[in-house]
Amino acid sequence: MFSILIPTWDNLDYLQTCIQSIHEHSGIQHQILVHVNGADQKTLSYLQEEQIEHTQSPENIGICKALNLLATKVKHNYIVYMNDDMYALPRWDEALIKEIEALGTDDFYLSATMIEPKKGGHNCMISPHDYGDIQSEFRIKDLIAEFKDLPFYDWNGASWPPAVVHKKWWDKVGGYSEEFSPGLYSDPDFSMKLWQEGIRIFKGVSASRVYHFQSKSLHRVKLNNGNKQFKQKWGIAASYFYKNYLQLGTPYLGPLPEIEKGLRYYWARLKAKFG
């Protein structure tokens, strides 16, 4: 069973759709925990009526602080971080559970695979496959009928939601780094913290799929300079970490190798320091 953490901010329609999809398409009943950023009474009333566990802050504290607050309330060993603008597809959780059982270890970071309407900047999403939006026309019947037939593969580089990690690793690395609030580049930072602790399985599971409506809150937030923060903290660019450490988007073949600290590595560190 999972403890699913969902931060939300004035996004009730999407949050309802997300939670409904978890209820309808999960193989077992999971603990759902929602953090409400701001005093959105409609969202609070909905969560109270549905008896969904939640926390609340009077202002938008961002995803890092919200996730850490929710993590204090988890009841299960596996923590899932999911965005409120995602629609969980049938058997999304069963595919992750099957993968965890097959790995036979808790030393991993797994991600489900997102289906997105627009082509993104990474090759680990199934895109572009536009099934609409709940504020216009969400072609949910077509999505459910077709999502399993969209070709893809298990991939390297798990680093963003929906993502699952064992609670012991969440606690060991201290959850999400609040210096990255409200949250830009907090995902690669979390992955780097796991890497530093010796995790080498960063696997995207193709059979576990969600539809992502794509960043329904991001454009409303004053963002931190996460790229600069990541460089200052880790001495390399997040793009270098994704490409060379996590091998983002390449087919999964097993645990990732150690980094060769040759000329390319030290050049990347120089660029991060002075670039």
N, C-alpha and C positions, 0 to 999 in steps of 0.2 A: 504494500500500500504506500502511496505517495502523500506527502504534505505539499500541496500546490500553493505557491506564493504568487499573488497577483496584485501589483500596485495599480491604482487607477486615479484619474483626475478628470472630473467633469466629462465622463465618457460612458454614461449609463447604458445607452443603446448597445454599444459594443461589449461592455462588461456583461450585460444580460445574455447576449448572444454567445459569448465565450463560456460562461458558466453553464448555460443550457447545453452547449455542445459537450462539455465535460460530463454532465449528468447522462446525456443520451448515448454517448459514444465510448464510454469507459467500460472496460470489462468488469471492474470491481469499483466499490465506493471508496473514494479518496477523501482526505481532509482538504478542504478548500479554505484558504486564508486570504482575505482581501484587505489591503490598506487603502483607505480613502484619503487622498490629499485634498484638503480644503473642506469647507462646511457645506457639501452638496447634500441637502436634506433628502432629495429624491433617491440618491444612491444609498444613503444611510437607511432610509425607510425600506427600500427594496431588500437590502441585506438582512435587516431585522425581520421582515416578513418571511423571508426564505430561510431564516435561522442559519445564516452563513457567518462563521466567525470572522471578525474584522477588527482592525484598529483604525484610528483616525487622528489626523493632525489638523489644526486650524488653518494651516497654510500648506502650500506644496513643498514638501521636504525632499522631493526627488526620489528616484528609485533606490539609490544605495541605502539611505536611512530607512526607507519604507521596508525594503527587503530584510534588513537586519532586525527591525522591530518585529516583523512577522515571524522571523526565524526563532524568536524566543518562545513561540507558541506551538512549534511543530510537535506532532505526536509520533511520527513514523521515522524510520531510519533514512528514507530517501527523500530528498528535497527537490522539488521541481519548481523552477522559475518560469512563469508564463506571462506574456504580455496580455493586456485586456483587449487588444485588437486582433486576437487570434481565434480561429475556429477549429477546435479539435475534431479530427476526422475519425471514423470508426476504427477501433482497435489501436488507436494511437498509443495507449498505455500498455496493451498486451505485447506490442512489438518491443517496447523498451524493457518490460519485465523479462521477456524471453531473452533479450540480449544480455541483461544482467545475469541471468541464470547461466547462460552459455559462457560468459567470461569467467565465472567462478572466482571473482575477486571484486572487492569494492574500490580498488585503486583505478578509478576511471572518471572521465567526464564525458557524458553522452549528450547529444542533441537530437531532437526530432528534426525532420526535414520540412522546410517551409515551401509551400506553393504560393507564388506571388504574382499579382496581375501585371507588374511592370518588370522589365529587365533590370536587375540590380548590378552592383559593382563586384559581386563575388560569384563564383561558379559552383556554389554549394546549395543554391536554391533552385527549385524547379520553376523556371520563369522564361518568358512571360506566358502566363495562363490566366486570363482575366475572366473570373466568374462573377464579377460585379461587386457591388458594395451594398451594405444594408441600408444606406441612406439613398440609394437609387434602386437598383435591381440586383439582388443577390440570388444568383442562379444555383441555389443550394441543391436542387434535385440533380442537375447536371454534374455539379461538383462531386456529389456522393457516388453517382453512377460511374464517373470517369477517373477519379483520383488514383485508384490503384493501377490503372493502365498507363499512367504517365511514366515513361521510362526514366530510371535513375539508378543510383548505386550507393553503397555505403561509402562514406567519405571521411577524410582526415580533417581535423580542425575544429571540433566542437568547441564553441565559445560563446554562444548566445542562445536565448530562449527559442522554443521550449528546451530547457536543459535540465539534466538530473545529475545529482552528486550525492554521495553518502553524507549524512549529517556529521560524521566524525571529521571529514575533510573540510566541510563548511566551517565547523568550529575551529579547526586547527589553523586555517588561514584567516580567521576573523571575519568571515562573510565578505560582503562587498565593501570596498574601500571608500569611506565617506568623504575623503579628500577629493574624490572625483564627482561629488554632487554638483548638479542634479543627476549626472550619470553618464555623460559622454566618455567613451573609452573605458568605462568600468568593466565591460565584458572581457576585453583582452587582458586587463589588469587582473581580474579574477583567475583567468586561465594561466597567466604567468605565475601567480602565487601558487597554484597547484603544480605547475612545472617545477618551481623551486623546491617543492616538497617531494619531488620524485615521480609524480604522475606522468605517464607516457602514453596512456590510452585516451585519446581525444577523438571519439568516434561519432560521426553523424550517421544515424540509423535511417536508411531509406524507407523502410516499411512503416515507420512511425511518422505520420504526416499531419500537418496543420495547414490551414489556409490563413495567410497573413494579409490583413487589409492595408498594411504598410503605414506605420508612423502617424497615427491619428492624434498624437499629443506632442510629438517632437517639435513641430513648427510653432507651438504656442509657448515654448519654454526658452528662457534665456540660458544658453548653454555654456558650460565650462569649456576651457581650451584643453580638452582631454588629450589631444595629440601631443601638445607640449608637455603636459603633466606626465604622460607615459614615458616620453624620452628622458625627462629629468629623473624619474624614479628608477627606470630600468636600464638606461644607458643605450637603448636602441629604439628605433621607431616601431610603432605597433605594426606597420605594414611589413617590416622585416621579420618581426615575431610571427605573424600569420604565415608568411611565405616560407620561411626557413626553419622555424621551430615546429609549427603546427602543420605545415604543408597543406594549407587550407584548400579544400576542394579537390584534392587528388584522391584517387581511389584508396580506400582503407585496405591495408595489407597486414596490419598488426601494430604492436606498440611502436611509437616513433623512436628513431635513433637519437643518440646524443649529438649535440651540435659540434661540428668541427670548427675550432677556433683558429681559423687561418686568416689569410689576408683579407678576404671578403668580410669576415666577422669584425675585424678591427677597423676596417674602413667604414663599416656601418656604424660603429660606435663613435668614430670621429665625426661622421655626418650628423649623428644625433646630438653630439655635444656642441658643434659649431653651426649646424644648419638651422 
